Amino acid sequence: MAISYKFLLTISIVASSIAQGPVIEIPSQVTTDNLYCWLYGMGVQNLNSTDCNRTCKANGTSRVCVYTFVLEHYHAMGSACGNCSRGVLEDCMHPQCITGDGTERGLMSINRMGIGPSIQVCLGDLVAVNVKNQMGGTESTIHWHGILQEGTQWMDGVPKITQCGIPESSSFRYVFFVNESGTYFYHSHTGFQKTNGHNGALIVRRPISDEPARKLYSEDKSGHVMVLTDYMHEYAELFFPGLLTRNPGIAPATFLINGLGRWRDPATNRTTQTPLATFHVQAGISYRMRIINAASMICPMQLQIENHTMTVIATDGSDVQPKTVDALVSQSGERFDIVLNASQTSGAYWIYVRGLFVCNEVDRVDQVGVLSYGTADNATGIYPETPEPTQDNPLPFEIRLNYPNASCEASTTEICVSELEGYEDSSPSDILGETNITRMNVTFGYWEWTVETLHGTINHPTTEFNPFQLRPPVILETGIMNGISNEFPDTVMMLNRSSNASFCNEQNKPSKCANGSFCICTHVIELPYKANVELVLSDINALSFPPLSHPFHLHGYKFYVMEIARSNESLTMTGSQSPNKIPPLKDTVLIPQNGSTRIRFYTGNPGDWLFHCHFEWHMSIGMSVVFRVHGSVPPPPENFPRCESFDPIAPCNRNCSSN
């Protein structure tokens, strides 16, 4: 049915007293078939923002939530920060001042903010983000981590899989519905731009009456979102593939909480005087807080709040039965929702983020924030009276969740994420009780080189230029999954789903991969539509010290975490480790070093979906694979950008003879 724009204007635009822009409500007549046309008629292409700030109510009308992201090369502790470096906190709050940890450095920013704009919307809203790339010489994309993109597969934000990179001086508008509530985030999926600063929160709320944990908390404030990032003092590209003599090398200098923190110079023992992330509470009230690990490097982060416990009620946007812990470990890409009871009467308390493994044993990386009682939401410069926790004097704990080296089901104090209890299975398929399962083994690890095999010799030079990372002293390695290092195609893969000619997998390797030689190609595993799939993920790397566990993220899906096993343990391959037999649903899960994790999902979302280690360096050296899920994918929006390699030397129909 044709829709009158005049009619829609009269019923859809509501006056707004908030400076964010107009309110645009979506009438029931709008469908996916006429969505873009309707948006154009509403003039959305001319708006920088709209107002979606409201309490999410049952039977509420969905809105169009418009945002504008400007991507730039920018700086921390730069011209906008005045005397911030000298401890003048007012100057640290200047518009466009990015403080980071108080050191001056170049970085990449969204809207000149330390953490990108926080997107906070209601279930069923339409998110429309116009990304303007003003980074000279650099293309970009934005991935909406955890958003399934059902029906909007073209908006997943992976270069050469679902779209072309956004060239400099160009823009790309991402438009998608948010059909599942929870805690998500966004980040660049190009190069090392996430490490350099391109990330932010994406929160989707639903009516409080639909929250299983609604009786546990009374406040879910927009300011109670905690984005954890690792922070270098130089552009991350400087350390790819790696430098032999730089210390630290591929490692963070510190962590940040919502883009804020301090750094102690080990050479001078001086600490910067920049603001700390501060979260304000009132005594006697229970709060929902949302924790997002937006890190890029290999260090797990352990979160604790001084003199407070945390009750976990959700992970990766999916509800779990409440579990109270003292310490919460997360790795890159994971999210946890907690309930914090403001059980103290007054004062301020440390929030402590402690790096584990190499960030504890070698690099000693951590960060602090503040939980403040009875203070205004914009108050800063508040510090607890107790000594600041450090790697040498950390906060104590008794019960910890998601420690990578925990032995699942063997301890009451170390709880694996697979031991969390979900709620009643809502999958279209009875996947937990299903016996007709398509099971696949997926191994990952490194192809290790010598200097001679990677770079050649004087007598035997090489013409191969394979990706690799360098770790001191001279460890040269390329990521592999099922023995293949993934190489992205030269054109958008999803534009040609009818052909697999240029793709490879274990059963279809190119001739160059014969006889066990190094294999690099566009790695695609095909999955049937509407099937129950189980993946057994195994780390084939040998044990090392400090240990290293890998977080893997699946685009387009959530999966049940059935089992996790350490190096010296075996998966049972039956049932799950969850006491109520309903394992948690996640989109990012860790695999212990030299261990295994078993996950299960239903392939009801057709498309080309990336599955990869969420460490930026491992992604860049090929530790990924594309799952091509069969089924019908909606056509791309009209005038969707194309990109491919170009060579003017090509076959022609005319006589090409030189005579």
Buried (B, 14 or more C-beta within 10 A) or exposed (E): EEBEBEEBEEEBBEEBEEEBBBBBBBEEBBEEEBBBBBBEBBEBEEBEBBBBBBEBEEEBBBBBBBBBBBBBBBBBBBEBBBEBBEEBBEBBBBEEBBBBBBBEBBBBBBBBBBBBBBBBBBBBBBBBBBBBBBBEEBBBBBBBBBBBBBBBBBBBBBBBBBBBBBBBEBBBBBBBBBBBBBBBBBBBBBBBBBBBBBBBBBBBBBBBEEBEBBEBBEBBBEEBBBBBBBBBBBBBEEBBBBEEEEEBBBBBBBBBBBBBBBBBEEEEEEEBBBBBBBBBBEEEEBBBBBBBBBBBBBBBBBBBBBBBBBBBBBBBBBBBBBBEBBBBBBBBBBBBBBBBBBEBEEBBBBBBBBBBBBBBEBBBBBBBBBBBBBBEEEEBEBEBEEEBBBBEEBBEBEBBBBBBBBBBBEBEEBBBBBBBBBBEBEBEBEBBEBEEEEEBEBBBBBBEBEEEBBBEEEEEEEEEEBBBBBBBEEEBBBBBBBBBBBBBBEBBBBBEBEEBEBBBBBEEBEEEBEEEEBBBBBBBBBBEEBBBBBBBBBBEBEEEEBBBBBBBBBBBBBBBBBBBBBBEBEBEEEEBBBEEEBBBBBBBBBBBBBBBBBBBBBBBBBBBBBBBBBBBBBBBBBBBBBBBBBBEBBEBBEEEBEBEEEEEEEEEEEEEEEE
